[in-house]
Amino acid sequence: MCLVVSLTARRAAAQAPAAPQPTTGFQDGFFIQSPDGDNRLVFGFVGQLDGRFALDDPLPIVNSFTIRKFRPTFSGRVGRYFEFKMMPDFGGGQAVVADAFLDVRFSPSFRVRTGKDKVPFGHELLQGDAFVLFPERSLASGLVPNRDLGVQAIGDLWRGHVSYSAGVFNGIPDGTSSAGDVDTNSAKDLAGRVTVQPFRTTGQPPRALTGLGLHLGATRGTEAGALPSFKTSAGQTYFSYGAGAVASGTRTRVTPAVFYYYKGFGGFAEYVRSTQAVSRGLEARDLANHAWEVTGSWVLTGEAASDRGVRPRRPFDPEKGQWGAVQVLARYTALRVDSDAFTSGLAAPGASQEARSWTIGLNWYPNPWTKWYATFERTEFDEGNAPARPAEDVVLVRFQLAF
């Protein structure tokens, strides 16, 4: 009797369907996912080795290779509606937390994000770090806050024709990221942006106006303490505030931008204005700095341009005579500091009032996850507290792995 029961149990176990197993694979990142898709873990990575070489005499910078970014990334979701991202950065010989946030996804049109992420403001700066066209962003992004801690609402409306994000953040100076991840004062910044793509469509082939879009961002808050300094792409500081000058009141920023992608062409233009109350002793001013840029690119090998890079139709494979995709690009950008910073003595000795740079470059995409940059950039300066400093001529190269 026991033998019969045992044999019956074994047959039932053999005939029972196997329990669903997690799935694994690679889809622009290595992933493991539960059978129902409600739980998913993705491992990604962004690594960038840069070379910076000045062509001037005397050298304005130290010619050097550097690990610009080294970012293992962990993202995914748990319990279907909760998504997360954790991204430390070990580039530049330092360890910092670049991104760390949790999303609660109510619907495609509304999610709530808490933690550290890019401030929803500048168009160029909101482009993914792996997808920027040049090794460094433009002078205009020097007036844009980078990563900060806060709470924001994010969503896409009307089938993706409108996207938005807006929230409350600790508040950081122009062109910086939160360093200690703890606010230095109790005041907070309001920040938001909206992007409109009125002709967006998923149809193929793309229509002439499919890739046309408008972006508008703004921030407002009260800042006390640290002020920004402004640097070139190669890292030369050309403007800083004088000793004793501090932020001491209302700060507002606004940035309109327009972008357009069609077939192999991609380009955008952006203007940024940042106004900050600054004081030094009994001297106080509301200073308005402004900057702008125009960027254009063309994919020579026929692939489509986008704000998420180029995906080669013929990935690198020398045995098959395939070499990936090649893109040429150019940019002009300028940043001008309020003249009151100089007439009131708030600028540091030797500071320049304006910087203007033009850049040309060539990007090679062997496959969707590797990219080689090569650019030449010339930056010219206008005098401020001293005679105009010599122009800066640099070659920037980058070798990137990102998935």
C-alpha positions as CSV (number, residue, x, y, z in Angstrom):
1,M,0.0,0.0,0.0
2,C,2.8,2.4,1.0
3,L,4.6,1.6,-2.3
4,V,1.5,2.4,-4.4
5,V,1.1,5.7,-2.6
6,S,4.7,6.6,-3.1
7,L,4.7,5.7,-6.8
8,T,1.5,7.8,-7.3
9,A,3.0,10.8,-5.6
10,R,6.1,10.6,-7.8
11,R,4.0,10.4,-11.0
12,A,2.0,13.4,-9.8
13,A,5.2,15.4,-9.1
14,A,6.6,14.5,-12.4
15,Q,3.5,15.6,-14.3
16,A,3.0,18.9,-12.3
17,P,4.0,21.9,-14.3
18,A,7.3,23.5,-13.3
19,A,7.2,26.7,-11.3
20,P,7.8,29.8,-13.5
21,Q,11.5,30.8,-13.3
22,P,12.9,34.3,-13.3
23,T,14.1,35.6,-16.6
24,T,17.5,37.1,-17.2
25,G,19.2,38.8,-20.2
26,F,20.6,42.0,-21.6
27,Q,18.6,44.9,-22.8
28,D,20.7,48.0,-22.6
29,G,21.7,46.6,-19.2
30,F,21.9,43.2,-17.5
31,F,18.6,42.3,-15.9
32,I,16.9,39.7,-13.8
33,Q,13.1,39.8,-13.6
34,S,10.3,37.8,-11.9
35,P,8.0,35.8,-14.2
36,D,5.1,38.4,-13.9
37,G,7.5,41.3,-14.5
38,D,6.4,43.0,-11.2
39,N,9.9,42.8,-9.8
40,R,13.0,43.6,-11.9
41,L,16.6,44.5,-11.2
42,V,18.8,46.1,-13.9
43,F,22.6,46.5,-13.6
44,G,24.0,49.3,-15.8
45,F,27.3,51.2,-16.0
46,V,28.7,54.5,-17.3
47,G,32.5,54.7,-17.6
48,Q,34.3,57.7,-19.2
49,L,38.1,58.1,-19.6
50,D,38.9,61.7,-20.7
51,G,42.0,63.4,-22.1
52,R,42.4,67.2,-21.9
53,F,45.2,68.8,-23.8
54,A,45.8,72.6,-24.1
55,L,47.4,74.0,-27.2
56,D,48.4,77.3,-25.6
57,D,51.7,78.6,-24.2
58,P,51.7,79.0,-21.3
59,L,49.3,76.1,-20.5
60,P,46.1,77.3,-18.8
61,I,45.5,73.7,-17.5
62,V,47.5,70.6,-16.8
63,N,47.4,68.2,-19.7
64,S,46.1,65.0,-18.3
65,F,44.1,61.8,-18.7
66,T,41.4,61.4,-16.1
67,I,38.6,59.0,-15.1
68,R,35.7,61.5,-15.6
69,K,32.9,59.1,-14.6
70,F,32.8,55.6,-13.1
71,R,29.2,54.8,-12.3
72,P,27.8,51.4,-11.6
73,T,24.0,51.7,-11.7
74,F,21.3,49.7,-10.0
75,S,17.7,50.3,-11.0
76,G,14.5,48.5,-11.2
77,R,11.1,48.0,-9.6
78,V,9.6,46.1,-6.7
79,G,5.9,45.4,-6.2
80,R,5.0,46.6,-9.7
81,Y,4.4,50.3,-8.8
82,F,7.6,51.1,-7.0
83,E,10.7,51.9,-9.0
84,F,14.2,52.9,-7.9
85,K,17.7,54.0,-9.0
86,M,21.0,54.0,-7.1
87,M,24.1,55.4,-8.9
88,P,27.3,56.1,-7.0
89,D,30.2,57.8,-8.9
90,F,33.9,57.0,-8.3
91,G,35.2,59.3,-11.0
92,G,37.8,61.9,-10.3
93,G,39.3,60.0,-7.4
94,Q,36.2,60.7,-5.2
95,A,33.2,58.6,-4.1
96,V,29.8,60.4,-4.2
97,V,26.2,59.4,-4.6
98,A,25.1,60.8,-7.9
99,D,21.5,59.5,-8.0
100,A,19.5,57.8,-5.3
101,F,15.7,57.9,-5.6
102,L,12.4,56.0,-5.2
103,D,9.4,56.4,-7.5
104,V,5.8,55.6,-6.8
105,R,4.1,55.1,-10.1
106,F,0.4,55.8,-10.1
107,S,0.1,56.0,-13.9
108,P,2.1,57.1,-16.9
109,S,0.8,60.6,-16.3
110,F,1.8,60.8,-12.6
111,R,4.5,59.5,-10.5
112,V,6.1,60.8,-7.3
113,R,9.9,60.8,-7.0
114,T,11.7,61.2,-3.7
115,G,15.5,61.4,-3.3
116,K,18.5,62.7,-5.2
117,D,18.1,63.4,-9.0
118,K,18.7,66.1,-11.6
119,V,16.8,69.3,-10.9
120,P,14.0,69.6,-13.5
121,F,15.2,72.8,-15.2
122,G,17.8,72.9,-18.0
123,H,17.3,71.2,-21.3
124,E,20.9,70.3,-22.1
125,L,21.6,69.2,-18.5
126,L,18.6,66.9,-18.4
127,Q,20.0,64.9,-21.3
128,G,21.5,61.6,-20.0
129,D,25.2,61.8,-19.1
130,A,25.9,59.0,-21.6
131,F,24.2,60.8,-24.4
132,V,25.7,64.3,-24.4
133,L,27.2,65.3,-27.8
134,F,30.4,66.8,-26.4
135,P,32.7,65.6,-23.6
136,E,31.5,68.6,-21.5
137,R,28.2,70.6,-21.5
138,S,28.1,74.2,-22.7
139,L,28.8,77.4,-20.9
140,A,25.1,77.9,-20.6
141,S,24.8,74.9,-18.3
142,G,27.1,76.7,-15.9
143,L,24.0,78.6,-14.8
144,V,21.9,75.4,-14.3
145,P,21.6,73.4,-11.0
146,N,22.6,69.8,-11.4
147,R,21.7,67.1,-8.9
148,D,19.8,67.9,-5.7
149,L,17.6,66.3,-3.0
150,G,13.9,66.8,-3.0
151,V,10.4,65.6,-3.9
152,Q,8.9,65.9,-7.4
153,A,6.0,64.9,-9.5
154,I,6.7,63.6,-13.0
155,G,4.5,62.5,-15.9
156,D,3.7,62.3,-19.6
157,L,0.4,63.7,-20.9
158,W,-1.6,63.3,-24.1
159,R,0.3,60.3,-25.5
160,G,3.7,61.8,-24.8
161,H,3.0,65.2,-26.5
162,V,3.6,66.9,-23.2
163,S,5.9,65.9,-20.3
164,Y,6.4,67.6,-17.1
165,S,8.2,67.5,-13.7
166,A,8.1,69.9,-10.8
167,G,9.1,69.7,-7.1
168,V,10.6,71.1,-4.0
169,F,14.4,70.9,-3.5
170,N,17.0,71.9,-0.9
171,G,18.5,74.4,-3.4
172,I,22.1,74.6,-4.7
173,P,24.2,77.2,-6.5
174,D,24.4,77.4,-10.3
175,G,26.3,74.7,-12.0
176,T,26.7,72.5,-8.9
177,S,25.4,69.3,-7.4
178,S,24.5,68.7,-3.8
179,A,27.7,67.7,-2.1
180,G,27.0,66.8,1.6
181,D,23.3,65.9,0.7
182,V,22.2,68.1,3.7
183,D,20.9,71.6,3.3
184,T,22.8,74.5,4.8
185,N,19.7,76.6,5.4
186,S,16.0,76.0,5.9
187,A,14.8,77.7,2.7
188,K,13.9,75.6,-0.3
189,D,13.7,75.9,-4.0
190,L,10.7,75.4,-6.3
191,A,11.7,74.0,-9.7
192,G,9.9,72.7,-12.7
193,R,10.0,72.2,-16.4
194,V,7.5,71.3,-19.2
195,T,8.4,69.9,-22.6
196,V,5.9,70.1,-25.5
197,Q,6.2,68.0,-28.7
198,P,3.1,68.9,-30.7
199,F,3.8,66.7,-33.7
200,R,5.3,63.7,-32.0
201,T,4.3,60.4,-33.5
202,T,5.6,56.8,-33.4
203,G,4.8,56.3,-37.1
204,Q,7.5,55.3,-39.5
205,P,9.0,56.9,-41.4
206,P,9.2,60.0,-39.2
207,R,7.5,63.1,-40.4
208,A,9.4,66.3,-40.9
209,L,8.1,67.9,-37.7
210,T,8.0,64.8,-35.5
211,G,11.2,65.7,-33.7
212,L,10.3,69.4,-33.0
213,G,9.9,70.3,-29.4
214,L,9.8,73.2,-26.9
215,H,11.1,73.2,-23.4
216,L,10.6,75.7,-20.6
217,G,12.1,75.5,-17.1
218,A,12.1,77.8,-14.0
219,T,13.3,77.8,-10.4
220,R,12.7,80.1,-7.5
221,G,14.0,80.1,-3.9
222,T,16.0,81.8,-1.3
223,E,19.8,81.2,-1.0
224,A,22.2,82.1,1.8
225,G,25.9,81.3,1.7
226,A,27.9,79.8,-1.2
227,L,28.1,81.3,-4.6
228,P,29.1,79.6,-7.9
229,S,32.2,80.0,-10.0
230,F,32.3,79.5,-13.7
231,K,34.7,77.3,-15.6
232,T,35.5,76.3,-19.2
233,S,35.1,72.8,-20.5
234,A,38.8,72.2,-19.8
235,G,38.4,73.2,-16.1
236,Q,39.9,76.7,-16.2
237,T,38.0,79.0,-13.7
238,Y,37.4,82.4,-15.5
239,F,35.0,84.0,-13.0
240,S,34.5,83.7,-9.2
241,Y,33.1,86.1,-6.6
242,G,35.4,88.0,-4.3
243,A,36.3,86.9,-0.7
244,G,33.4,87.7,1.6
245,A,30.7,87.8,-1.1
246,V,27.7,85.5,-0.3
247,A,24.3,84.7,-1.6
248,S,21.8,86.6,0.5
249,G,18.3,86.4,-0.8
250,T,16.0,85.5,-3.7
251,R,17.3,83.5,-6.6
252,T,15.3,82.9,-9.8
253,R,16.2,81.1,-13.0
254,V,14.4,80.7,-16.3
255,T,15.4,78.8,-19.4
256,P,13.5,78.4,-22.7
257,A,14.8,75.9,-25.3
258,V,13.9,74.5,-28.6
259,F,15.1,71.2,-30.1
260,Y,14.7,69.4,-33.4
261,Y,15.6,65.9,-34.7
262,Y,15.0,64.6,-38.2
263,K,16.7,61.7,-39.8
264,G,20.5,62.3,-39.3
265,F,20.1,65.9,-38.1
266,G,19.9,66.8,-34.4
267,G,20.1,70.2,-32.8
268,F,18.9,72.5,-30.0
269,A,19.2,76.0,-28.7
270,E,18.9,77.2,-25.1
271,Y,18.9,80.4,-23.2
272,V,19.4,80.6,-19.4
273,R,19.0,83.6,-17.1
274,S,19.9,83.4,-13.4
275,T,19.3,86.2,-10.9
276,Q,20.7,86.1,-7.4
277,A,20.8,88.5,-4.5
278,V,24.5,88.9,-3.5
279,S,26.1,90.9,-0.7
280,R,29.5,91.7,0.7
281,G,29.6,93.7,3.8
282,L,27.3,96.7,3.3
283,E,27.3,96.2,-0.5
284,A,24.3,94.3,-1.9
285,R,23.1,93.7,-5.5
286,D,20.6,91.6,-7.4
287,L,22.9,90.2,-10.1
288,A,21.5,88.8,-13.4
289,N,23.8,86.5,-15.3
290,H,22.8,85.1,-18.6
291,A,24.0,82.5,-21.2
292,W,23.0,80.8,-24.3
293,E,24.1,78.1,-26.8
294,V,23.3,76.6,-30.2
295,T,24.3,73.0,-31.0
296,G,23.9,71.0,-34.2
297,S,24.9,67.5,-35.4
298,W,24.7,65.3,-38.4
299,V,25.1,61.5,-38.6
300,L,27.3,60.9,-41.7
301,T,26.5,57.1,-41.9
302,G,22.7,57.5,-42.3
303,E,21.4,56.6,-38.8
304,A,18.8,58.6,-37.0
305,A,19.9,61.3,-34.5
306,S,18.2,61.5,-31.2
307,D,18.6,62.9,-27.6
308,R,19.5,59.3,-26.6
309,G,22.5,58.9,-28.9
310,V,23.0,57.0,-32.1
311,R,22.3,53.3,-32.6
312,P,24.6,52.0,-35.5
313,R,22.8,50.0,-38.2
314,R,26.1,48.2,-38.9
315,P,27.8,47.7,-35.5
316,F,31.6,47.3,-35.4
317,D,32.7,44.1,-36.9
318,P,35.9,44.3,-39.0
319,E,35.5,40.8,-40.4
320,K,32.3,41.9,-42.1
321,G,33.5,45.3,-43.0
322,Q,31.3,47.1,-40.5
323,W,32.5,50.1,-38.6
324,G,29.6,51.6,-36.7
325,A,28.3,55.2,-37.0
326,V,30.0,58.5,-37.3
327,Q,28.6,61.9,-36.4
328,V,29.9,65.5,-36.9
329,L,28.9,68.3,-34.6
330,A,29.4,72.0,-33.8
331,R,28.4,74.3,-31.0
332,Y,28.6,78.0,-30.1
333,T,28.0,79.2,-26.5
334,A,28.5,82.3,-24.3
335,L,28.0,83.3,-20.7
336,R,28.0,86.9,-19.5
337,V,28.2,88.0,-15.8
338,D,26.2,91.1,-14.7
339,S,28.4,94.2,-15.0
340,D,27.2,95.2,-11.5
341,A,29.4,92.4,-10.1
342,F,32.4,94.3,-11.2
343,T,31.4,97.9,-10.6
344,S,30.3,97.0,-7.0
345,G,33.4,95.1,-6.2
346,L,31.6,91.7,-5.8
347,A,33.8,89.9,-8.4
348,A,37.2,88.5,-7.5
349,P,40.3,90.1,-8.9
350,G,41.2,88.8,-12.3
351,A,37.7,87.6,-13.0
352,S,36.4,87.8,-16.6
353,Q,33.0,89.2,-17.4
354,E,32.2,87.1,-20.4
355,A,33.3,83.8,-22.0
356,R,32.5,82.7,-25.6
357,S,33.4,79.4,-27.1
358,W,32.9,77.5,-30.3
359,T,33.5,73.8,-30.6
360,I,33.7,71.3,-33.4
361,G,33.8,67.5,-32.9
362,L,33.6,64.0,-34.3
363,N,31.9,61.1,-32.5
364,W,32.3,57.5,-33.4
365,Y,29.7,54.9,-32.2
366,P,31.2,51.4,-32.8
367,N,28.0,49.9,-31.2
368,P,25.1,51.3,-29.1
369,W,27.1,51.0,-25.9
370,T,30.6,52.4,-26.8
371,K,31.4,55.9,-28.0
372,W,34.6,57.8,-28.8
373,Y,34.6,61.6,-28.8
374,A,37.2,64.0,-30.3
375,T,36.7,67.7,-30.1
376,F,38.5,71.0,-30.5
377,E,37.3,74.0,-28.5
378,R,38.3,77.7,-28.5
379,T,37.2,80.0,-25.7
380,E,37.7,83.7,-25.7
381,F,37.2,86.1,-22.7
382,D,36.3,89.7,-22.2
383,E,37.9,91.7,-19.5
384,G,36.3,92.2,-16.1
385,N,38.6,93.1,-13.2
386,A,41.7,92.7,-15.3
387,P,42.9,92.8,-19.0
388,A,41.3,90.0,-21.0
389,R,42.9,86.7,-20.4
390,P,44.4,84.8,-23.4
391,A,42.1,82.6,-25.4
392,E,42.0,78.9,-24.5
393,D,42.5,76.3,-27.2
394,V,42.0,72.7,-26.1
395,V,41.5,69.2,-27.5
396,L,39.2,67.0,-25.5
397,V,38.9,63.3,-26.1
398,R,36.7,60.7,-24.4
399,F,36.4,56.9,-24.5
400,Q,33.0,55.8,-23.1
401,L,31.3,52.5,-22.2
402,A,27.6,53.0,-21.1
403,F,24.7,50.6,-20.9
